[in-house]
Every structure is written in structure tokens, then in C-alpha cells.
Amino acid sequence: MNRSGRRKTVFSVMAVLVLIFCAPAMAEEARLTNIILTDTPDALRLFLAVEGSLPSKTEETIQNGVPVSFSFSIRLYRSIGFWPDKKIVDIFLTHSVKYNSLKKSYEVSRSWDEKSPMVVYSFDAAKKLMTEIDGLDIIALSRLERGNRYQLQAKATLQQITLPYYLHHVLFFVSLWNIETDWYTIDFIY
């Protein structure tokens, strides 16, 4: 191999290494933010948002009629020292959005929200509804014991869209979505 061939090979290897190690750092990762756990007179209430969660092609894909769903997993444990924690609550929520091209509106359904489904007319409003939990009652305060330690865990996942087999060839890019946050944990004493 001559000198220019070696340079090309070294350059190619370096370019691949830069892509492997730097691409994840350049991509924005999904994460839970603005997490607030508070108590009302009756219940333990949760607020949270997901940032960096939707790929850049999401709006175009939704406007082409492909529904998108988010799932949220929320768990509440009672910490018992050296013994395994006792799971008290295990909640699974889904948020989904569907675009109506005739009305140019987005229908957002949130499995826990009594006002669901909601109709909005901008993608930003639909995105906000999809990526936020605003005021979810986790558990009645009467079920918690004063002075005990508790742990709340939360996680969000943009559910991979499954299409009929005949559409996989046309909309192959949709299967690339696999976005998930890390588990976020809050330890507290009630």
C-alpha cells in the first residue's frame, strides 16, 4: 500500500471513530425535566415534562397521518431499609396524537386526563400536551404513613410505531424511532 492509500485508510478510520464517539454527544437525548412532586389536601400529585423527545421529522410524519404515542411509567415504593422496597403504585399512561388533515387539527388523547381527547390547531400545542404530565394524582395521602421513606420513579418512552407490513417499504424511516428516557428517581419522607 502506498503512502496516499495509508492516509486515506487512516482518515477513514478516524472519521468512523469520530462518528461513533461524537454522534451520541451531538444528538439531543430525551430526558425528564421540570419534575415536581407535591401534595394536595387529598393526594400526592406529579408534574413533569419530557425534553429532547421528538425527532426532527416527527411533525411531517404526524401530518402524513401516522399516529404517535408516548408512554409514561410511574412507580411509587415504600423504602424499608435493608429489605426490598415495597411497590405501592405502578401507573402506566399513554399520550397519543393524530392529525386530521381535513380540519388541520391535532387530536391529543391522554389516558389519565378527563378532558381527553383535546383538539388543538398547532403542532407546538400538540407537542406540549404530548410531552407533559400536569397534575396527575399518584396516590391518596391516606394510604401513606407519616415518617416513612418513599421513592418515586418515572420514565417516558416514545413508542415505536408499528405499521401494516405493506407500508414498511414506503415509510421505512418510521421504524427508526426508539426514544426512551432514563429512570428518574425522587426519594422523600412523608
PAVEXMAR-658041 format. One record per residue (C-alpha): x, y, z. Coordinates in steps of 0.001 Angstrom, whole numbers, padded with zeros to 6 digits, always signed. Last residue first. Example, Ala and Ser with C-alpha at 12.3 -4.5 7.8 and 13.67 -1.06 7.14 Angstrom:
% PAVEXMAR-658041
+013670-001060+007140+012300-004500+007800
% end
This chain:
% PAVEXMAR-658041
-043777+011853+054043-040072+011253+053571-038709+011612+050061-036578+009926+047422-037137+011064+043821-035924+008860+040966-035746+009470+037213-035499+006354+035062-033636+007121+031864-035590+008470+028940-036601+006464+025889-036639+007120+022181-036807+004369+019611-037794+005916+016319-036010+004237+013394-039124+002275+012418-040633+005441+010936-037884+005752+008338-039163+002726+006367-042392+004521+005395-042866+003071+001896-041280-000333+002495-042912-000773+005924-046308+000208+004481-047146-003279+003130-046427-004839+006533-049004-002768+008388-047362-000177+010593-045905-000379+014056-044798+002871+015594-042143+002646+018231-043454+004109+021424-041819+007317+022528-040884+006234+026040-041050+008111+029347-039730+007113+032800-040665+007906+036400-039596+006545+039794-040965+007729+043153-039286+006573+046367-040772+006630+049852-039402+006871+053372-041806+006685+056300-042442+009457+058857-046177+009714+058171-047769+006653+056566-049154+006945+053043-052547+005491+052020-054464+008492+053447-052417+010710+051156-054303+009271+048180-051894+008140+045474-050384+009369+042196-052675+012291+041342-051516+013607+037962-051231+017398+037840-049605+018309+034557-047991+015439+032723-046215+016881+029731-044795+015594+026440-047944+015021+024407-049770+018173+025534-046744+020325+024686-046308+018574+021335-049963+019204+020452-049598+022903+021297-046399+023119+019225-048053+021268+016315-050782+023878+016108-054568+023577+015844-055533+021823+019055-058219+019208+019792-058296+017540+023199-059259+013921+023764-059226+013949+026768-060702+016386+029289-060752+013636+031970-056981+013177+031636-055411+009843+032585-055229+008191+029161-054115+011351+027372-055551+011747+023878-054366+014517+021567-056315+015301+018403-054351+017576+016098-056145+019888+013698-055977+020826+010021-059725+020122+009739-059340+017964+006631-055810+016782+007525-056855+015420+010922-053602+014653+012745-053436+012006+015480-051628+012343+018800-051222+009818+021593-050456+010033+025301-050247+006810+027251-050041+006203+030990-048776+003227+033021-049029+003529+036804-047492+001161+039367-048293+002154+042954-047314+000677+046326-044206-001317+045485-042486-002455+048686-038726-001896+048793-036562-004949+049381-035392-005238+052993-032355-003370+054315-034270-000161+054979-037966-000487+054107-038409+002096+051361-042066+002400+050285-042214+002387+046518-044066+004511+043957-043859+003732+040279-044566+005823+037189-044233+004551+033637-045094+007017+030873-045948+006028+027322-045823+008342+024359-047764+007638+021178-047566+008758+017545-050256+008378+014873-049130+008380+011213-051446+010543+009114-048903+012336+006911-049130+015286+009293-047724+013035+012024-044728+012166+009824-044067+015806+008955-044230+016816+012616-041961+013962+013685-039177+014563+011153-036968+016399+013669-037125+013525+016171-039268+014094+019266-038008+013648+022811-035451+016316+023515-037416+017375+026585-040044+015422+028518-042141+017251+031096-043222+016578+034674-045918+017311+037287-046911+014801+039973-049509+014969+042773-049681+013113+046118-053317+013230+047177-056074+014690+049389-055094+018150+050710-052673+018439+047784-049157+017106+047981-046269+017878+045717-043875+016117+043371-042453+018461+040766-040364+017311+037834-039464+020148+035498-037435+017796+033322-037442+014184+032119-034864+013417+029472-034657+012638+025765-031183+012890+024361-030100+015605+021961-027713+014235+019401-024216+015771+019366-022968+013571+022232-024313+010440+020556-022588+011455+017313-019211+012066+018963-017965+008548+019749-019109+006569+016713-018904+009456+014261-015388+010436+015408-014306+006781+015230-015650+006464+011659-013813+009629+010589-010584+008401+012188-010815+005068+010366-011433+006845+007049-008523+009240+007605-006200+006345+008461-007298+004467+005316-006956+007555+003119-003517+008257+004554-002463+004651+004001-003547+004805+000353-001657+008093-000104+001578+006462+001206+001433+003359-000971+000000+000000+000000
% end
